[in-house]
Each structure stands twice: as C-alpha cells, then as structure tokens.
Amino acid sequence: MCSDPHCGHFISLPSTHALLCNAQLFFAVPDHPWAEEGAAVRISMTGAELENSKTIITIPQLGILVSEGEGDTPEDRAIQVKVDFRNVGKIFSNLQAGADITKAQILSSTKELASKGFEVGSSGFIINENIKNNLEQNVVHPFVTGRDLAQISENRYAIDVNHLSDEELSLCYSKTYQWLIQNVKPERDINNDPKLRREWWRYRRANSSIRNAIKGTDRYIATTRTAKHRVFQFMSSSVMSESGVVMIFLEDAYFLGILSSNLHISWSIAAGGWMGAGNDPVYNHVRCFYTFPFLDATLEQKEKIRQLGERLDN
C-alpha cells in the first residue's frame, strides 16, 4: 500500500520500503487508472534502487497522467491512457518532486485547532425533521455530512445524549429514550466493543475535544474531508458535523479567507491524500492544517482578507 494511509492508492512494494532500506526512487507514476473491471481504485507505479546500487540511473523520472478515456474493454481503455514523463531532481515518498511537503512539521500555533467531526457510531442517532418534532427538542441538533456541504443539505438532525446517564435519559427524555431503545440498542447489543454495549445510548467517541473547542463560540469553519473541489465555509456552533467533515475551530473570517486562498488550497492538495476511483483530494487536518504556516500579515492586510472572507461566506 501507499505510504499515505489516506490516499486510496495501491503502490508497488519498492516505494513503501524505499526509506526503510536506504533506497531511492528513480521512477514513479503517482496516479494511473485501473484498467480492469471490478475495482474502483487508482494505482501508482514506482521503481526503486539501493543508494549504493551499481546501476547507473542518470535522472529520476516522474510520470504525470495527462489524459485517459473510455473503452469497451480494458485493453481499449489502456491504449487511451497518456502519461507525460519529466526529469526531476528527486522523487519523495509521496511520489512528488519539488518541495518535500512530507517533511512539514506540526506547528504549535495551529495544533488542536481542527478535528474530524462527530463519530456517532449508529445511524439510529440521525433522524429527519418529522421524527425530530416528536422528540424532546433540547437533545436534538442540526446535523450535516460532507455530502450536505458539497451538495444540497438533506436537513438531518442528531440525537445527542452523551452527557446523560441511562437513568436520566429514561426519566427526563422518555420519548428520545424509547426511540433509542428501538433504533440504537439492538445494534449495540451485538457490538464487539463491551463499552458500546454497556453505554449503548452514547456515541462511539465522546468527542470531548470538539465539545470543548466550540463551547462559547458562535461558529466554526467546515470543509468536506474528501471532495473534488475544496470549499471552506462557516457553520453555526449549534450544528453538529459528522466525521466526513473537518471542523476548524476559528471564528475570524480572516482565517476563512486564508484557508480559501490559492496558496492554502495548493498546500492542502500537495500535503493531503487522495481517495477512490475519482482520485478526489482528501483534507487530512493533521497534514493540511496543522502544518500550514499562516501569513504574518499586517493589520491592514488582515482586515482586507477578513472582509473577503466574510464575502466568500455570504
């Protein structure tokens, strides 16, 4: 597999072990369509040699996919694949050349300011508006998925009773308790995790870091983790985002403007991974956000970017 756990690619073995055995890559095609039927994946191809190898490789070659097409058979599709090879100084472990983004370090200024959204662990927690209207309203919150952000929202809601004991839930929120008994507990009763069986009304993860980060705030910045087009937007802190959304705990539109810039989008594509047959970029917040060096802007520059950020969100 690829050294990037989020990319969704299959890679030949030499690239995965290159850094472990003092080897270097002399050939790489980081993105190539899978020609055969039955697998919705992309592949990467690599060639490596030991640094003390007697084989003379003059200049490493990096292949960039420039076109691909449809066909009735795998052979027809393979013929239409065009790869442009270029000479580079060095091919890094992420199968890229130029600046080595893999060496970027997590910055203390941005660490812990972002997270994947809530991991609920059961579809029974997610309800539509009709069901919401029949439950106690103060334990039901608007809920969005990555698809909601990228397309049209389906107006879903999440039941959140993590802060309650079993007894408190049954006594104070009887309607919600009955719904969860019928729609969550049966699934949890057969779960392999003893904690989930025991605390069946709670989410798979407590999500304490998210709750602490948005406490006392009005809004946060959200973006879909895997998306062809990278878009950042403000969400009200009353809205719960699922784990397919990256939540960035910043309220200032200045940061929305920076994150939406070509500079940050280019950084996120280079630092992040790729997923699926569509080869869509993945915004891994640890690699894309924690390592991103925000500009040391003047007050005047910050205000201008802040205004642009507000306009983008509106």
N, C-alpha and C positions, 0 to 999 in steps of 0.2 A: 504494500500500500504506500501511498504518498506520505512524505514526512509531515505534511499538513493534515491534521486529523479532520479538518472541516471541508476539504476540497471536493470530496466525492469522486476523485480520480483513481484509476488503477495505474500503477507505475511499475516498470520492470525493476527487478531486485537491485541492480547496481546502484541506483540513485539513493535507495533507502539506507544503504550501508556505506556510502561514499565517505561521510565524515567520520565514521567509526573505524575505518581501516586505512586512514591516510591516503584516500583515493581522491581523484578529481574527475569531474565530468568533462568529457570532450565533445559530447553530442547530446542534444535534448530537443524534443518537440513537446512542449508543456500541455498542448491542447490538440487532441485529434479525435474525430468522430469514431464511434464504434460501428463497424460496417455490418456486423452480423445481427440477425433478429434476436429479440428476446431479452435484451439488456439495455435499460435506459441509463447509460453511463457514457462518459467520455474517457479517453485513455491518454496517458502520457508515455513517451518513449525516451529512454536515456541510454547513454553509453559511458562507462567509467573505466579508469585505469589507475593503478597504483602510481603514486607520485614518483617512485623510484623505478618505474617501468622503463624498459629499454626501447619500447615502442615510441617512435617519434610522431607526436601529434603537433603540428605546427600551430594551429589556431583553433580554439573551440568553436563549434558551430551550433547556433540556436535557430531552430525552425519555428516560424510563425505561420499559423494557419491563415490563409488569405481568402479561401473560398471552399465551399462544399455544396453538394447538390443532392437531389432526389434520384431514385432509380428503382427499377423493378426488382433487381437482385443486389445482393451485397457487392458483387463484382462491379455492377453499373455504378453504384454509389462510390465505391473506392476509386474508380477512374476519375471521378469529378473532384476529388479532394486535391487541393493545390496548397503546397507549403513553400514559403519563401525562406530560404536559409541565409543567415548573415553571420559573418565572423565577429566574435566578441572576445573581450579580454579574459573573462572568467564566467562560468555558469555556477550560480549559487544553489543551495539546497532546495530553494523554492522554484527552481528551474527558470530563473530570470537572470538577466545581466544588468549592468549599470550599477546603480546604488544598491548595496546589500541591505535591504529592508529587514532581513531576518536578524540582523544584529541590533535593531532598535530596542531600547530598554524601556521598561515601565517607569513612568515619571511619577514622583510623589505628589505632584500638583494635581494630577487627574485620577490617580488611583482611588478606587472605591466610589467614584462619581458616576458609575454606569453599571448596569446589570441586565441579564436576561429578565424577562417578565415573570409573572407568577406561574409556578408549576402546580397546577391543581390536582392532577392525578386521577381524575374521573370526569367523564362527560356529564354525569349527573349534577355537577355543580353549575353547569352552564345551562341557562334557561332563556326562553323567549319572553316577550312582553306580556303575553296572556297569562303565563304561569306566574310571572313576577307579580302581577296585580292581585294574585290570590295568596301571596305570602307576606310575612312581616317585612315592611319596606326598609327598615334600618339595617338589615343584614344582606341586602341585595344591592349590587353596584353595577354601573355600566361596565361592559367588558369588550375589549377589542382584540382581534387577532392580527397577524401580519397581513392576511388577505384583506381584512377590513381597511387597513391603512392604504394598501396598494390599489384597492378597487372600491366598491361601494359597501358601506357598513351594513351588516345584517341585523343590527340593533339587538345584540345579545346582552345578557346580564349574568353576573356571577354571584352565587351564594357564598358569603364569607363569614364563617362562624368559628374561625380558628381560635379566637380569644375566649370562647365559651367552653365550659365543661359539659359533659354528657347530660348531667342533671340540669344545669342552667338552660341548656338548649331545649330540653323536653318541657320544662316548666314555663319558660318565658316566651318561647317561639315554637309553639306546638304545631303550627301549620308547616313551617320550614322543617321541623323535626320529622314530621310524617313524610314529607317529600324526600328527604334524605334517606330515611329508613327504607323507602321503596326503590329509590333510584341510585343510591350510592352504596349502602351497606351490603347488599347481595354480592356486589363485585368485590368489595373489600374483604368479605368473609372468606374468600378463596384466594386472597393475595398471599404470596410467599413471604412478604415482609410482616413480621409479627407486630411492629409498631403501627402499620396501617390497618391491620385487623383490629388492634386494640383501640386506636383513635380514629375510627372509621369516618367520622364527620369532619375531620380536618384534612387540609391539603397535603399532598405528597411532601412538599417542602414548606417549612414555616415561613420562608420568605421574609425573615426578620430584617435583613439589610434593606430591602425595598421599603418596608413599612417605616423604618426609622428615617430613611432618606427623604421620603415625601411628606413626612409628618410636619405640619406647619407651613407647607408650601402651597402655592396656588396652581402650579403647572410644572410639567417636566417635558423634555424633548424625547420624541419617539421616532424610531425608524424600523422598518421591517428587516429582520436578520438576513433573509435570502430574497433578493429582488434584482431584476434586470436593471431597473433604474433606481438610483439611490436618492431618496427623498427624506428630509427631516421635517418634523412638524411638532408644534406644541400640543400637549394633551392636558386636560384638566386633571389635577391630582385625585379627583374623585373617580376617575376612570381607571380600571384595572386592565393592564396589558398582559397578554399571555406570553409564554416563553419564546414564541416565534417573533417577538418584538424586543428590541433593545431599548431600555429606558435609561435616559441620561438625565441626572438629577441637577439640572441647571435651569433657572428661570429667566435669566437675562437673554434678551433677543440678540445681543452681541454674539453669544456663543452659537445661537442658531444660524446667524449669518456666516460665521467662520466654518461651521460644520457643513453648510450648504455650498461652500466655495469650491471652485475647481481644484484648488490646492488640496483640500481635505478629501474630496471625492477621489482624486488621483491617488492620494496616500492610502485610502481605505481599500481601493482595488488592488494596489500593489501589496499591501500588508495582509489583507484578508484572504480567505479561501474561495473556493468555487464549488458549486453543488449541482448535481443532476445532469441530465442529457442536454438541458438548455444552457449549461455552463454559467449559471447565474452567480454573480458575486455574493459572498457571504460577509456580513459585517460582524466580525468577531470583536466584541468591545475590548477585550484584553489586548488584542494585537492592533486594532484600528484606532481605538480611542485612548487607551492608557498610554500608548507610546507617542501620540501625536503632540508635537511641540506647538502650542498656541503662540500666536504672534505677540511680540512685545509692542503693542500698538500705543500710539499717543491717545490722549483723551479725545482729541478731535476725530481721530481715525475710529476709535471705539464708538463714538456717538453716531458717526456716519454708517458704520457696519450695523449698529443696533437698529437704526431706522430701516435699513434694508432688510434686516431680519424680521422685523415686525411686518413689513410689506409682504415679504415672502409668505409669512404665516396667514396673512389676511387674504 
